[in-house]
Amino acid sequence: MVTVADVCDAMRRWYPEQWAQPWDRVGLVVGDPADRVRRVLYCVDCVPATVEQAIEVGAELIVAHHPLLLRGVSSVATTSYKGRAVHRLIRAGIALYVAHTNADVAGTGAATEPDAAAGVPGVSDALAATLALADLHPLVPAEGAAAGDGRGFGRIGTLPAPVPLAELTRRVAAALPATAWGVRAAGDPARMVRTVAVCGGAGDTFLDAATAAGADAYLTADLRHHPASEHLSEGGPALLDAAHWATEWPWLSRVAAGLTDRLAVEGIVSSVVTDPWTVHAASGTAGAGSAAGGTSSAAADGSGSEEFRS
């Protein structure tokens, strides 16, 4: 019989909780370690819709990437959506386990057992795999990481062959799940790209690292106007900005496969899109001049990718 504790133990071997950032809150959030687990739902965000899906599919455990309770909590009353989620989970007998920044820094081969992480990548490894990047290494090595263990934030690697930025943007859009945000790129659309840095989730902290690493382009999420503009003005790599949820979603199927192989539990990747944006409309051109680097019609909206609807 597989228990919640067994799943937690496997996750901790791949993504040790001590690897999480000091501000982060990871591990078992809700549930009895002794409870039986036959089916697991994997999601980026534990929100009411994903909790309801877990109930519908008969999951006894949710593995989520983002913490449900990140900041100080003094109440889990049902007057808040997080409180309602906790109550719903407990009443349904569903446990919740979170792997966040400890999964962000993890890399294949960086686990606490020699063979524990075989085929079970960190979040940015999974994102890099969607573009078939080779010769991967961390964009920013984790503090205290041993040489060669692959642990660190982001990844940098090479494409099988150089492609123009516009084509790379289309490939990213096709590889990631569809969102209203889609994928947008900053830089010369004709610029040839071979070396690509990626970081699942919000990655503008690592703009300088992408430049220092010699990347031709950097794929991440949540890029802001001023940091992006200054980065490009300083001659930094081209930028690709996708939805936060979409850049972390590829990890779900990889960790699901790993747990199924290790523990023979059924894994279901949530079909709920928890990206908050639901409508996208292209801006008009009245009164607008050309962008500093020119504009391109290659902006991608996720068409061609597998699309999930909540």
Secondary structure, 3 states (H helix, E strand, C coil): CCEHHHHHHHHHHHCCHHHCCCCCCCEEEECCCCCECCEEEEECCCCHHHHHHHHHHCCCEEEECCCCCCCCCCCCCCCCHHHHHHHHHHHHCCEEEECCHHHHHCCCCCCCCCCCCCCCCCHHHHHHHCCCCEEEEEEEECCCCCCCCCCEEEEEEEEEEEEEHHHHHHHHHHHCCCCCCCEEEECCCCCEEEEEEEEEEECHHHHHHHHHCCCCEEEEECCCHHHHHHHHHCCCCEEEEECHHHHHCHHHHHHHHHHHHHHCCEEEECCCCCCCCCCCCCCCCCCCCCCCCCCCCCCECCCCCCCCCC
